[in-house]
């Protein structure tokens, strides 16, 4: 081994190819689930912001720094 280099050790904890495939499948499903929950949360949050804007739409905040 050249000086300054380090060995690369790869450890595969799956006993069989089927276990490895199942672990990959669970990871993919978890990723898609997180993405779907994130979309739902974003939609709910957007609806809450729009509702708040509609409730408070008639009131206007004074503009900062504006002098008459």
C-alpha positions as CSV (number, residue, x, y, z in Angstrom):
1,X,0.0,0.0,0.0
2,X,1.3,3.5,-0.9
3,X,2.2,5.7,2.1
4,X,-0.7,7.9,3.3
5,X,-3.4,5.6,1.9
6,X,-6.0,3.8,3.9
7,X,-7.6,0.4,3.3
8,X,-11.3,0.4,2.4
9,X,-13.4,-2.1,4.3
10,X,-16.8,-3.0,3.0
11,X,-19.2,-4.7,5.4
12,X,-22.4,-6.2,4.1
13,X,-24.7,-7.1,7.0
14,X,-27.2,-8.9,4.8
15,X,-26.9,-12.7,5.1
16,X,-28.6,-13.4,1.7
17,X,-29.5,-11.6,-1.4
18,X,-33.1,-11.7,-0.4
19,X,-32.4,-9.9,2.9
20,X,-30.4,-7.3,1.0
21,X,-33.3,-6.8,-1.4
22,X,-35.8,-6.5,1.4
23,X,-33.6,-3.9,3.1
24,X,-33.5,-1.9,-0.1
25,X,-37.3,-2.2,-0.6
26,X,-37.9,-0.9,3.0
27,X,-35.6,2.0,2.4
28,X,-37.4,3.0,-0.8
29,X,-40.9,2.7,0.8
30,X,-39.7,4.8,3.7
31,X,-38.4,7.5,1.3
32,X,-41.7,7.6,-0.7
33,X,-43.7,7.7,2.5
34,X,-41.7,10.7,3.9
35,X,-42.2,12.5,0.6
36,X,-46.0,12.0,0.6
37,X,-46.3,13.1,4.2
38,X,-44.2,16.2,3.4
39,X,-46.5,17.1,0.5
40,X,-49.6,16.7,2.7
41,X,-48.0,18.9,5.3
42,X,-47.1,21.6,2.7
43,X,-50.7,21.5,1.4
44,X,-52.2,21.9,4.9
45,X,-49.8,24.7,5.8
46,X,-50.6,26.6,2.5
47,X,-54.3,26.3,3.2
48,X,-53.8,27.7,6.8
49,X,-51.8,30.6,5.4
50,X,-54.4,31.4,2.8
51,X,-57.2,31.2,5.4
52,X,-55.3,33.6,7.7
53,X,-54.7,36.0,4.8
54,X,-58.4,36.0,3.9
55,X,-59.4,36.6,7.6
56,X,-57.0,39.4,8.0
57,X,-57.2,40.7,4.4
58,X,-59.3,43.8,5.2
59,X,-56.7,45.1,7.8
60,X,-53.6,46.6,6.4
61,X,-50.4,46.9,8.4
62,X,-48.8,50.4,8.3
63,X,-45.8,50.5,6.0
64,X,-42.6,50.9,8.0
65,X,-40.5,53.9,7.3
66,X,-43.1,55.9,5.5
67,X,-43.4,59.5,6.6
68,X,-46.0,62.0,5.6
